[in-house]
Amino acid sequence: MRVPGAPARPGEQPDFSYLRLTDAGVAPRPAVDAAVADTEGLSRQLVRVLDEDGAARGDWAPDLSTEQLTHGLRLMLGVRAFDDRMLKAQRQGKISFYVQSRGEEAVSVAQGLALRTGDMLFPTYRNQGLYFARERPVVDLMCQCLSNARDMCRGRQLPIMYHWKEKNIFSISGNLTTQVPQAVGWAMASAIKGEDHIAVTWTGEGSTAESDYHNALTFANVYQAPCIINVVNNQWAISTFQGIAGGQDSPFAARGPGYGMPGIRVDGNDYLAVYAVTEWAAQRARSGGGPSLIELVTYRASAHSTSDDPSRYRAKDEHKHFPLGDPIERLKTHLVAQGAWSQKEHDELIAELDDRMSASWQEALSYGTTEEGSSFAVDSMFDDVYKDIPDHLVAQREKLKRQLQKQ
């Protein structure tokens, strides 16, 4: 009997000695159609492209132009500016709840840009970068958090539980891991219809202890569903260290070969590595090679949510000691080393994005707030459940209207 413990708690020095690292450029890049057995080593190594000096190393270095890389940097900085603005809004009492993705921006932005727009995304609550990658106006996201008259969820969801039918981003569920079997099912349907669209889903490492996750992996492999299942290992599932979910002895990526699919462990703070591994898995799925499991090793630099206080369970300033650094700083260092970016341009972009977020926030407020309105009509609660509303609900809606008219 054992209970896996965190390596450091409040009052102790941060300790990441448990994290198994691989130098940049060392992990081999197999052919897209490689046998699962020939990919097994990737589940225990760590795919890294960027070295300590910001240079791209090895076979995994993707063929991305300077324009594509600066676009990715701009989007990651946009996500961070958006997160900062929404945290302030929550602290000011304007919204009830928020989840930041600080330190994990490369996961959503690099993966989102490595996929095609026809691919269906099944995110979790820390993937707001996917909306930036698919160019959703931030005002729409802010209105959802405000539950105002422009809320895409019409006031029926928690803040941050966005969706976007037109650009193939599935709605977020508060119940852990439900999106994983949904993604596998969607991928199977795509294959049955003869399409080349794939499904991609994300879940935290703590959620891999849920049975839905394992059921989904079984179905994905048995039916060779064209999908990518991402496990974002940010070291903490709220206050629970990743060892409790099974990361103590072997990587989460190592479950992939056990289910008959490639499992690739990648540096989640290395924009180039994340893009390359996602592109590889997407090509494999699209060409009939079946599912892949990707473990993205990263670190949640902020609190789990605005309802959380990490100082009660983590060592102070632990994020500053994380050996894989910050994804934005690492991509910036790479671009500066290439002569394609400068600190001046970086500072100017941050200021520009801050101004943009402030202006967007004011616009979102003009559509109303949770407490001050405007909001949807009360009888809209009957909408969007049935294509044709049953007679007994039509009667209830009319009764409600009559009662409201009397008030």
C-alpha positions as CSV (number, residue, x, y, z in Angstrom):
1,M,0.0,0.0,0.0
2,R,1.3,3.5,-0.9
3,V,-0.1,6.9,-1.4
4,P,2.0,8.8,-4.0
5,G,3.1,12.1,-2.6
6,A,3.9,15.5,-4.1
7,P,7.7,16.2,-4.2
8,A,7.2,19.5,-2.5
9,R,4.6,21.2,-0.5
10,P,4.2,24.8,0.9
11,G,7.3,25.8,2.8
12,E,9.5,23.4,0.9
13,Q,11.8,24.0,-2.1
14,P,10.3,23.2,-5.5
15,D,11.5,19.8,-6.8
16,F,11.1,18.6,-10.3
17,S,13.7,15.8,-10.1
18,Y,11.0,13.3,-10.9
19,L,10.5,14.7,-14.4
20,R,12.2,12.6,-17.0
21,L,13.7,14.9,-19.7
22,T,15.3,14.3,-23.1
23,D,17.6,16.7,-24.9
24,A,16.2,18.6,-27.8
25,G,16.6,16.9,-31.1
26,V,17.3,13.4,-29.7
27,A,13.9,11.7,-30.0
28,P,13.6,10.1,-33.5
29,R,10.7,10.9,-35.8
30,P,9.2,7.7,-37.2
31,A,7.3,7.5,-40.5
32,V,3.7,8.4,-40.3
33,D,2.7,4.8,-41.1
34,A,5.2,3.2,-38.7
35,A,4.1,0.2,-36.7
36,V,3.0,0.9,-33.1
37,A,5.8,-1.2,-31.9
38,D,8.3,1.1,-33.7
39,T,6.9,4.1,-31.8
40,E,7.0,2.7,-28.3
41,G,10.2,4.6,-27.4
42,L,8.5,7.9,-27.9
43,S,6.1,7.2,-25.0
44,R,9.0,7.3,-22.5
45,Q,11.2,9.9,-24.1
46,L,10.3,13.6,-24.4
47,V,10.0,15.0,-27.9
48,R,11.7,18.4,-27.9
49,V,12.8,20.7,-30.7
50,L,13.9,23.9,-29.0
51,D,17.2,23.8,-27.1
52,E,18.3,26.0,-24.3
53,D,19.4,28.7,-26.8
54,G,16.2,28.7,-28.8
55,A,17.7,26.8,-31.7
56,A,15.5,24.1,-33.5
57,R,17.1,20.6,-33.3
58,G,16.4,17.2,-34.8
59,D,14.0,15.4,-37.1
60,W,10.9,16.8,-35.5
61,A,11.6,20.5,-36.4
62,P,8.5,21.5,-38.4
63,D,8.8,23.4,-41.7
64,L,7.2,26.7,-40.5
65,S,7.8,30.1,-41.9
66,T,8.7,33.1,-39.8
67,E,5.2,34.5,-40.5
68,Q,3.6,31.3,-39.2
69,L,5.8,31.4,-36.0
70,T,5.1,35.1,-35.3
71,H,1.4,34.4,-35.8
72,G,1.6,31.6,-33.2
73,L,3.4,33.9,-30.8
74,R,0.8,36.6,-31.4
75,L,-2.0,34.2,-30.6
76,M,-0.3,32.9,-27.4
77,L,0.2,36.4,-26.2
78,G,-3.4,37.2,-27.1
79,V,-4.6,34.2,-25.0
80,R,-2.5,35.5,-22.0
81,A,-3.8,39.0,-22.3
82,F,-7.4,37.7,-22.5
83,D,-6.8,35.5,-19.4
84,D,-5.4,38.5,-17.5
85,R,-8.4,40.7,-18.4
86,M,-10.9,38.0,-17.4
87,L,-9.2,37.3,-14.1
88,K,-9.5,41.0,-13.3
89,A,-13.2,40.9,-14.3
90,Q,-13.7,38.0,-11.9
91,R,-11.9,39.8,-9.1
92,Q,-14.0,42.9,-9.7
93,G,-17.2,40.8,-9.4
94,K,-18.2,41.2,-13.0
95,I,-18.2,37.4,-13.7
96,S,-18.6,34.6,-11.3
97,F,-15.9,32.2,-12.4
98,Y,-12.8,31.9,-14.7
99,V,-10.1,29.4,-15.6
100,Q,-6.7,30.7,-16.9
101,S,-4.4,28.7,-19.1
102,R,-1.1,30.5,-18.2
103,G,1.9,28.4,-19.0
104,E,-0.2,26.1,-21.3
105,E,-0.8,28.4,-24.3
106,A,1.3,26.4,-26.7
107,V,-0.9,23.3,-26.2
108,S,-4.0,24.9,-27.7
109,V,-2.5,27.4,-30.1
110,A,0.1,25.1,-31.7
111,Q,-2.2,22.1,-31.9
112,G,-5.1,24.3,-33.2
113,L,-3.0,25.6,-36.0
114,A,-1.6,22.2,-36.9
115,L,-5.1,20.9,-37.6
116,R,-7.5,21.6,-40.5
117,T,-10.7,23.7,-40.0
118,G,-12.8,20.6,-40.9
119,D,-11.4,18.7,-37.9
120,M,-13.8,18.5,-34.9
121,L,-12.3,19.7,-31.6
122,F,-13.6,18.4,-28.2
123,P,-11.8,20.6,-25.7
124,T,-11.7,20.9,-22.0
125,Y,-12.0,24.1,-20.0
126,R,-8.4,25.3,-20.4
127,N,-8.3,25.2,-24.2
128,Q,-9.4,28.8,-24.9
129,G,-6.4,29.0,-27.3
130,L,-8.4,26.9,-29.7
131,Y,-10.8,29.8,-30.2
132,F,-7.9,32.1,-30.9
133,A,-6.5,29.6,-33.4
134,R,-9.9,29.5,-35.2
135,E,-10.3,33.3,-34.9
136,R,-13.4,33.7,-32.7
137,P,-13.8,37.3,-31.7
138,V,-12.9,37.7,-28.0
139,V,-16.0,39.7,-27.4
140,D,-18.0,36.5,-28.0
141,L,-16.0,34.7,-25.3
142,M,-16.4,37.7,-22.9
143,C,-20.2,37.8,-23.5
144,Q,-20.5,34.1,-22.6
145,C,-18.7,34.8,-19.3
146,L,-21.0,37.7,-18.7
147,S,-24.2,35.6,-19.5
148,N,-25.6,38.6,-21.3
149,A,-27.8,38.9,-24.3
150,R,-25.0,37.8,-26.7
151,D,-24.1,34.8,-24.7
152,M,-23.6,31.9,-27.1
153,C,-24.9,29.5,-24.4
154,R,-28.0,31.7,-23.7
155,G,-27.2,31.8,-20.0
156,R,-27.4,28.0,-19.6
157,Q,-23.7,27.2,-18.9
158,L,-21.0,28.1,-16.5
159,P,-18.6,30.9,-17.6
160,I,-15.8,29.6,-19.9
161,M,-17.9,26.7,-21.2
162,Y,-17.9,28.0,-24.8
163,H,-18.8,26.3,-28.0
164,W,-18.7,27.1,-31.7
165,K,-20.7,25.0,-34.1
166,E,-19.7,26.9,-37.2
167,K,-16.0,26.3,-36.6
168,N,-16.3,22.7,-35.3
169,I,-15.6,23.3,-31.6
170,F,-17.8,21.1,-29.4
171,S,-19.3,22.4,-26.2
172,I,-17.4,22.0,-23.0
173,S,-18.7,19.7,-20.3
174,G,-18.2,20.2,-16.6
175,N,-18.3,16.4,-16.2
176,L,-14.8,15.1,-16.6
177,T,-13.7,13.2,-19.7
178,T,-17.1,12.9,-21.3
179,Q,-15.6,14.6,-24.4
180,V,-13.2,11.7,-25.0
181,P,-15.7,9.0,-25.9
182,Q,-17.7,11.7,-27.8
183,A,-14.6,12.5,-29.9
184,V,-14.0,8.8,-30.6
185,G,-17.6,8.4,-31.7
186,W,-17.5,11.5,-33.9
187,A,-14.3,10.1,-35.5
188,M,-15.9,6.8,-36.2
189,A,-18.8,8.5,-37.9
190,S,-16.4,10.6,-40.0
191,A,-14.8,7.4,-41.2
192,I,-18.1,5.7,-41.9
193,K,-19.1,8.7,-44.0
194,G,-15.9,8.5,-46.0
195,E,-14.6,11.9,-44.9
196,D,-11.0,12.7,-44.1
197,H,-11.9,14.9,-41.1
198,I,-10.5,13.8,-37.8
199,A,-11.6,14.3,-34.2
200,V,-9.2,15.8,-31.6
201,T,-9.8,15.9,-27.8
202,W,-8.1,17.1,-24.7
203,T,-8.2,16.0,-21.1
204,G,-6.1,16.6,-18.0
205,E,-3.9,13.9,-16.6
206,G,-6.0,13.6,-13.5
207,S,-9.0,12.8,-15.6
208,T,-7.3,9.8,-17.1
209,A,-8.4,8.0,-14.0
210,E,-12.0,8.2,-15.2
211,S,-13.4,5.1,-16.7
212,D,-14.8,7.0,-19.7
213,Y,-11.2,7.7,-20.8
214,H,-10.3,4.0,-20.9
215,N,-13.5,3.0,-22.6
216,A,-12.8,5.6,-25.3
217,L,-9.2,4.3,-25.8
218,T,-10.6,0.8,-26.3
219,F,-13.1,1.9,-28.8
220,A,-10.6,4.1,-30.6
221,N,-8.2,1.2,-31.1
222,V,-10.7,-1.5,-31.8
223,Y,-12.3,0.5,-34.6
224,Q,-9.2,2.4,-35.6
225,A,-11.0,5.7,-35.2
226,P,-9.3,8.7,-36.9
227,C,-8.6,10.7,-33.8
228,I,-6.0,12.2,-31.5
229,I,-6.4,11.9,-27.7
230,N,-4.4,14.5,-25.9
231,V,-3.5,14.2,-22.2
232,V,-2.4,17.6,-20.8
233,N,-0.1,16.7,-18.0
234,N,0.2,20.1,-16.1
235,Q,1.4,18.3,-13.0
236,W,-1.7,19.2,-10.8
237,A,-5.3,18.1,-11.0
238,I,-6.6,21.0,-8.8
239,S,-4.7,20.1,-5.5
240,T,-3.9,16.5,-6.5
241,F,-0.4,15.8,-7.8
242,Q,-0.1,13.9,-11.1
243,G,1.3,10.8,-9.3
244,I,-2.1,10.1,-7.8
245,A,-3.5,9.6,-11.3
246,G,-0.8,7.1,-12.2
247,G,2.1,9.3,-13.4
248,Q,4.4,8.2,-10.6
249,D,5.9,5.1,-12.3
250,S,5.3,5.5,-16.0
251,P,4.3,8.3,-18.4
252,F,0.7,8.8,-19.3
253,A,1.8,8.4,-22.9
254,A,2.9,4.8,-22.1
255,R,-0.8,3.8,-22.0
256,G,-1.0,4.3,-25.7
257,P,1.0,1.2,-26.8
258,G,-0.9,-0.8,-24.2
259,Y,-4.1,0.1,-26.0
260,G,-2.5,-0.6,-29.4
261,M,-1.9,2.9,-30.5
262,P,1.2,5.2,-30.6
263,G,1.8,7.1,-27.4
264,I,4.0,10.2,-27.8
265,R,5.3,12.2,-24.8
266,V,6.1,15.8,-25.9
267,D,7.4,19.0,-24.3
268,G,4.1,20.9,-24.0
269,N,5.9,24.2,-23.6
270,D,7.9,23.8,-26.9
271,Y,5.7,25.3,-29.6
272,L,7.6,23.7,-32.4
273,A,7.5,20.2,-30.9
274,V,3.8,20.4,-30.1
275,Y,3.0,21.5,-33.6
276,A,5.2,18.7,-35.2
277,V,3.8,15.9,-33.1
278,T,0.2,17.0,-33.7
279,E,0.8,17.3,-37.4
280,W,2.3,13.8,-37.4
281,A,-0.6,12.2,-35.5
282,A,-3.1,14.1,-37.7
283,Q,-1.5,12.8,-40.9
284,R,-1.5,9.3,-39.5
285,A,-5.2,9.4,-38.5
286,R,-6.2,11.0,-41.8
287,S,-4.4,8.4,-43.8
288,G,-6.1,5.5,-42.1
289,G,-3.5,4.8,-39.4
290,G,-5.9,5.1,-36.6
291,P,-5.7,6.9,-33.2
292,S,-2.7,8.4,-31.4
293,L,-2.3,9.3,-27.7
294,I,-0.2,12.5,-27.0
295,E,0.9,13.4,-23.5
296,L,1.8,17.1,-23.4
297,V,4.1,17.7,-20.4
298,T,3.5,21.3,-19.2
299,Y,2.8,23.2,-16.0
300,R,-0.2,25.0,-14.7
301,A,1.4,28.3,-13.7
302,S,-1.9,29.9,-12.4
303,A,-4.5,28.6,-10.0
304,H,-6.7,25.8,-11.2
305,S,-9.6,28.3,-11.3
306,T,-10.7,31.4,-9.5
307,S,-12.1,29.2,-6.8
308,D,-8.7,27.7,-6.0
309,D,-5.8,28.8,-3.8
310,P,-2.6,26.8,-4.9
311,S,-0.5,28.3,-2.1
312,R,-2.2,25.8,0.2
313,Y,-0.8,22.7,-1.6
314,R,2.1,23.8,-3.9
315,A,5.6,25.1,-3.1
316,K,5.9,28.8,-3.4
317,D,6.9,30.0,-6.9
318,E,7.0,26.5,-8.2
319,H,6.2,27.6,-11.7
320,K,9.5,29.6,-11.8
321,H,11.4,26.4,-11.3
322,F,9.7,24.3,-13.9
323,P,12.5,22.9,-16.1
324,L,10.6,23.3,-19.4
325,G,10.1,27.1,-18.9
326,D,7.4,29.3,-20.3
327,P,6.1,28.6,-23.9
328,I,5.8,32.2,-24.9
329,E,9.4,33.1,-23.7
330,R,10.8,30.0,-25.5
331,L,9.2,30.8,-28.9
332,K,10.2,34.5,-28.5
333,T,13.8,33.4,-27.8
334,H,13.7,31.2,-31.0
335,L,12.5,34.1,-33.1
336,V,14.9,36.6,-31.6
337,A,17.8,34.2,-32.3
338,Q,16.7,34.0,-35.9
339,G,16.7,37.8,-36.1
340,A,12.9,37.7,-36.8
341,W,11.7,39.3,-33.6
342,S,12.9,41.8,-31.0
343,Q,12.1,42.7,-27.4
344,K,10.8,46.1,-28.7
345,E,8.3,44.4,-31.0
346,H,7.4,42.0,-28.2
347,D,6.7,44.9,-25.7
348,E,4.7,46.8,-28.4
349,L,2.6,43.7,-29.1
350,I,1.8,43.2,-25.4
351,A,0.7,46.8,-25.1
352,E,-1.4,46.5,-28.3
353,L,-3.1,43.3,-27.0
354,D,-3.8,44.9,-23.6
355,D,-5.5,47.8,-25.3
356,R,-7.5,45.5,-27.6
357,M,-8.7,43.4,-24.6
358,S,-9.8,46.6,-22.7
359,A,-11.7,47.8,-25.7
360,S,-13.3,44.4,-26.3
361,W,-14.3,44.2,-22.6
362,Q,-16.1,47.6,-22.8
363,E,-17.9,46.4,-25.9
364,A,-18.9,43.2,-24.2
365,L,-20.2,45.1,-21.2
366,S,-22.4,47.2,-23.6
367,Y,-24.4,44.1,-24.2
368,G,-25.2,43.6,-20.6
369,T,-24.0,41.8,-17.5
370,T,-25.2,38.9,-15.3
371,E,-26.6,41.2,-12.7
372,E,-27.6,44.3,-14.7
373,G,-29.0,42.6,-17.9
374,S,-29.9,42.6,-20.6
375,S,-30.8,38.9,-20.7
376,F,-32.8,36.4,-22.7
377,A,-36.6,36.3,-22.3
378,V,-37.7,33.9,-19.6
379,D,-39.7,31.7,-22.0
380,S,-36.5,31.0,-24.0
381,M,-35.9,28.2,-21.6
382,F,-38.2,26.1,-23.8
383,D,-36.0,26.6,-26.8
384,D,-33.2,24.5,-28.2
385,V,-34.1,21.2,-26.6
386,Y,-36.6,19.7,-29.1
387,K,-36.7,20.4,-32.8
388,D,-40.5,20.4,-32.5
389,I,-41.6,21.4,-29.0
390,P,-44.0,18.8,-27.5
391,D,-47.6,20.0,-26.9
392,H,-47.3,19.8,-23.1
393,L,-44.3,22.1,-23.2
394,V,-46.1,24.5,-25.6
395,A,-48.9,24.7,-23.1
396,Q,-46.5,25.4,-20.2
397,R,-44.8,28.1,-22.2
398,E,-48.1,29.8,-22.9
399,K,-49.1,29.6,-19.3
400,L,-45.8,31.2,-18.3
401,K,-46.4,34.0,-20.8
402,R,-49.8,34.7,-19.3
403,Q,-48.4,34.8,-15.8
404,L,-45.6,37.2,-16.8
405,Q,-48.1,39.5,-18.5
406,K,-50.0,39.8,-15.2
407,Q,-46.9,40.9,-13.3
